[in-house]
Amino acid sequence: MTLPELPADVRRFILTSVPSVPYLEAVLLLRAEPARAWDAAQLARRLYVPERNGVELIGLLKSSSIAQPVGDTSSVRYAPSAELGELLDRVAQAYASDLVAVTDLIHSRIDRRAQQFADAFRFRKE
């Protein structure tokens, strides 16, 4: 059985806006419980990552306008624009239906950047 290819807008979002699998899983976690306020420690525990990664993820979620701060706390809540929310719904659907394709796409992006960095240090004859 062949799975359908990821929709173009989902591929584009993943390639341009998703730095890691934990980031995507954080987005999906907040999306699943939009009324809940999350702090870095709670997010880290649910994603099985160190708390410092939870702090980084919270910052990334805020800077990408996926989450908004809750009052004067360091907690955030899922609050994308309507348009971004619809795209994230499609990303969530793609992740649920073809987790391997989505994670492979994220990893291929990371692998390409690592290769580009390594290539920058390659000595070439002139």
N, C-alpha and C positions, 0 to 999 in steps of 0.2 A: 504494500500500500504506500503510495507516495503522498506526502503531506504537502499542502499548498505552500507556495512561497509567501514570505512575510509581505504585507502590504507596503508600498513604497513610503508612505508617510511614517509608518512604524520603523522601517529600516533607517530612514533619514534621522528620525529622532534618536534612535539608539546610537547611530554612528556619530552624531554631533553633540548629544547631550547626556549620554550615560557613561560616566567614567569607570564604573565597576559593577559587578554583580551585586555586592552588598548595597550599593546606591540604589539600584533598581528594586531590590527587595525592600529597602526602606520606603521607597515611593509606594510600592504596592501594599506594604503594611499600613502606612498612614491612610492610603486610599480605602483599605478594608474597614477602617474604624475612623471615619472622618470627624466625628464629634469628640474623639479622645485627644487629650493633650499628651504629648510625648516629650520626655526629657532624654538627654544623651544616655544616661544609665539604663533606662527602660528600653530604649531602642537597641542599645548594645546587647543587652541580655536576650532580647527576642531574636536578634540576628546572629547571636553567638560570635560576636566580635569584641575586641577590647573596648573599654569605655572611651579611650582616646579616639577610636574610630567612630564611635557614636557621636562625639563632639564634632568631629569633622563632617560627618553625614548631616547633622543638624544644620551646620553652617551652609553646606552645599544645597540643602533643601530650601533654606530661606533665600539664598542668593539666586536660585533658579525659579523663584516665585511659585514653588509647589506647596510650600508650607509658610505659615505666618506665625510670628511670635504670639504667645498667649499672655496677655497682660505684661506685668513687669518681671516675669519669670524667664528662665532659659528654656522653657518648654515651647513646642510648636504644635500646630494643628494643620491638617491637610486643608489647603485653601487655594487651589489653582484657579485661574480664570476659567470661564465656561469652555472656551475653545481648547485650552490646554487640558482641562479635565476630560473632554471628549477624546482627545488624543491619548491620554493616559488610560482611558477605558479600553481603547483599541490595543495599546501596548500590553495591558493586563490580560486581555483576551488572547493575544499572541503568545504571551508567556505561559498561560495556562494550557494552550493547545499544542505548543511546540517549544517547550523549555530548552531543549537542546539547540535548536536553531537560534533562539534569542541569545543564549549564553555563548554559543560559538561566535556569533556576530560581535558581541562585546569583547570576547577574548581576541578575535582577529584584529579588532581596532587597537587593542593594547599591544598585541604582538607586532603590528605594523609600526607603531610609534617606537617601540623598543628597537626594532630593526633599523629604523631611520636614525635613531640616536647612535646606535653602534656603527652604522655606515659613516657617520660624520667623523669618526676617528680612524677610518680605514686609510692607510697610506696608499697613494696612487703615484705612479710614475708620470711625470709631466713631460 
